[in-house]
Amino acid sequence: MKKIQVLLVDDHTIVRNGLRSILENTDEVEVIGEASNGEEALEKIPLLKPQIILVDISMPGISGIELIKKVTKQWTNIRPIILSMHNDDAYILKSVEAGAYGYLLKDATRDEILTALHAVKNGEKYFNASVASVIVSGYLSQVQKVEKATESRKTLLSKKEREVLRLLVEGMSSRQIADQLDLSVRTVDNHRANMMRRLQVHNAAELVKLALEEKLL
């Protein structure tokens, strides 16, 4: 079985030595190189072609999160795992957003590190229960923010404007809407212009698209 090829990226020599000792004491992993900072990692990655990089989140110069962004943009086949002492919501969520395949705390056991490496090598994500809980909470929080923003947008529209918008979404012209609602064409056009201004869109097509995407009706 081919070993998992790993590049270690950490500004502390003692941490890299400890990780190398743990990983090389197995037939499953080969540490093919080390880097003491993000800049050095970016130089070594195209030369060493690791499958996985284990990245310290807090480094001078390019941070672990910024490094992951650069790596996932340039090398889609390389999978980064964050190694951090921070069991902190902000760090975890930023790492996931940056493209991390996993998030390990520095007190992780040898078995957990190996489990993470195998999962990530196979294209899976690895987050232990506590980290996964933070990710789910962050996702739900984001969903709630979007829902609140949508409700807020709805309150910007009057009942009559929502009626006009509904008919616009159905594909009616200003004349057809005017006939349907017993309004003048000018009044319909004014309603449309007011909605576009409040919702900050530039034309009727954008207005219809926003109404459908954010379920404003």
QUIDA-V247983 format. One record per backbone hydrogen bond with DSSP energy under -0.5 kcal/mol. CO is the residue of the C=O (numbers start at 1). NH is the residue of the N-H. If there is no record, write none. Layout:
BEGIN
CO	NH
CO	NH
END
This chain:
BEGIN
4	6
4	30
5	51
5	52
6	32
6	33
7	54
8	35
9	56
11	13
12	16
13	17
14	18
15	19
16	20
17	21
18	22
19	23
20	24
21	25
23	29
28	4
30	6
30	32
33	8
35	10
37	41
38	42
39	43
40	44
41	45
42	46
44	47
44	48
45	49
51	79
52	7
53	55
53	81
54	9
55	83
57	59
57	64
57	65
60	38
61	63
62	38
63	67
64	68
65	69
66	70
67	71
68	72
69	73
70	74
71	75
75	78
78	80
79	53
80	101
80	102
81	55
82	104
83	57
84	106
85	87
86	88
88	92
89	93
90	94
91	95
92	96
93	97
94	98
95	99
95	100
96	99
101	126
102	82
103	128
104	84
105	108
109	113
110	114
111	115
112	116
113	117
114	118
115	119
116	120
117	121
118	122
119	124
120	123
126	103
128	132
129	133
130	134
131	135
132	136
133	137
134	138
135	139
136	140
137	141
138	142
139	143
140	144
141	145
142	146
143	147
144	148
145	149
146	150
147	151
148	152
149	153
150	154
151	155
153	156
154	157
158	162
159	163
160	164
161	165
162	166
163	167
164	168
165	169
166	170
167	172
168	171
173	177
174	178
175	179
176	180
177	181
178	182
178	183
184	188
185	189
186	190
187	191
188	192
189	193
190	194
191	195
192	196
193	197
194	198
195	199
196	200
196	201
203	207
204	208
205	209
206	210
207	211
208	212
209	213
210	214
211	216
211	217
END
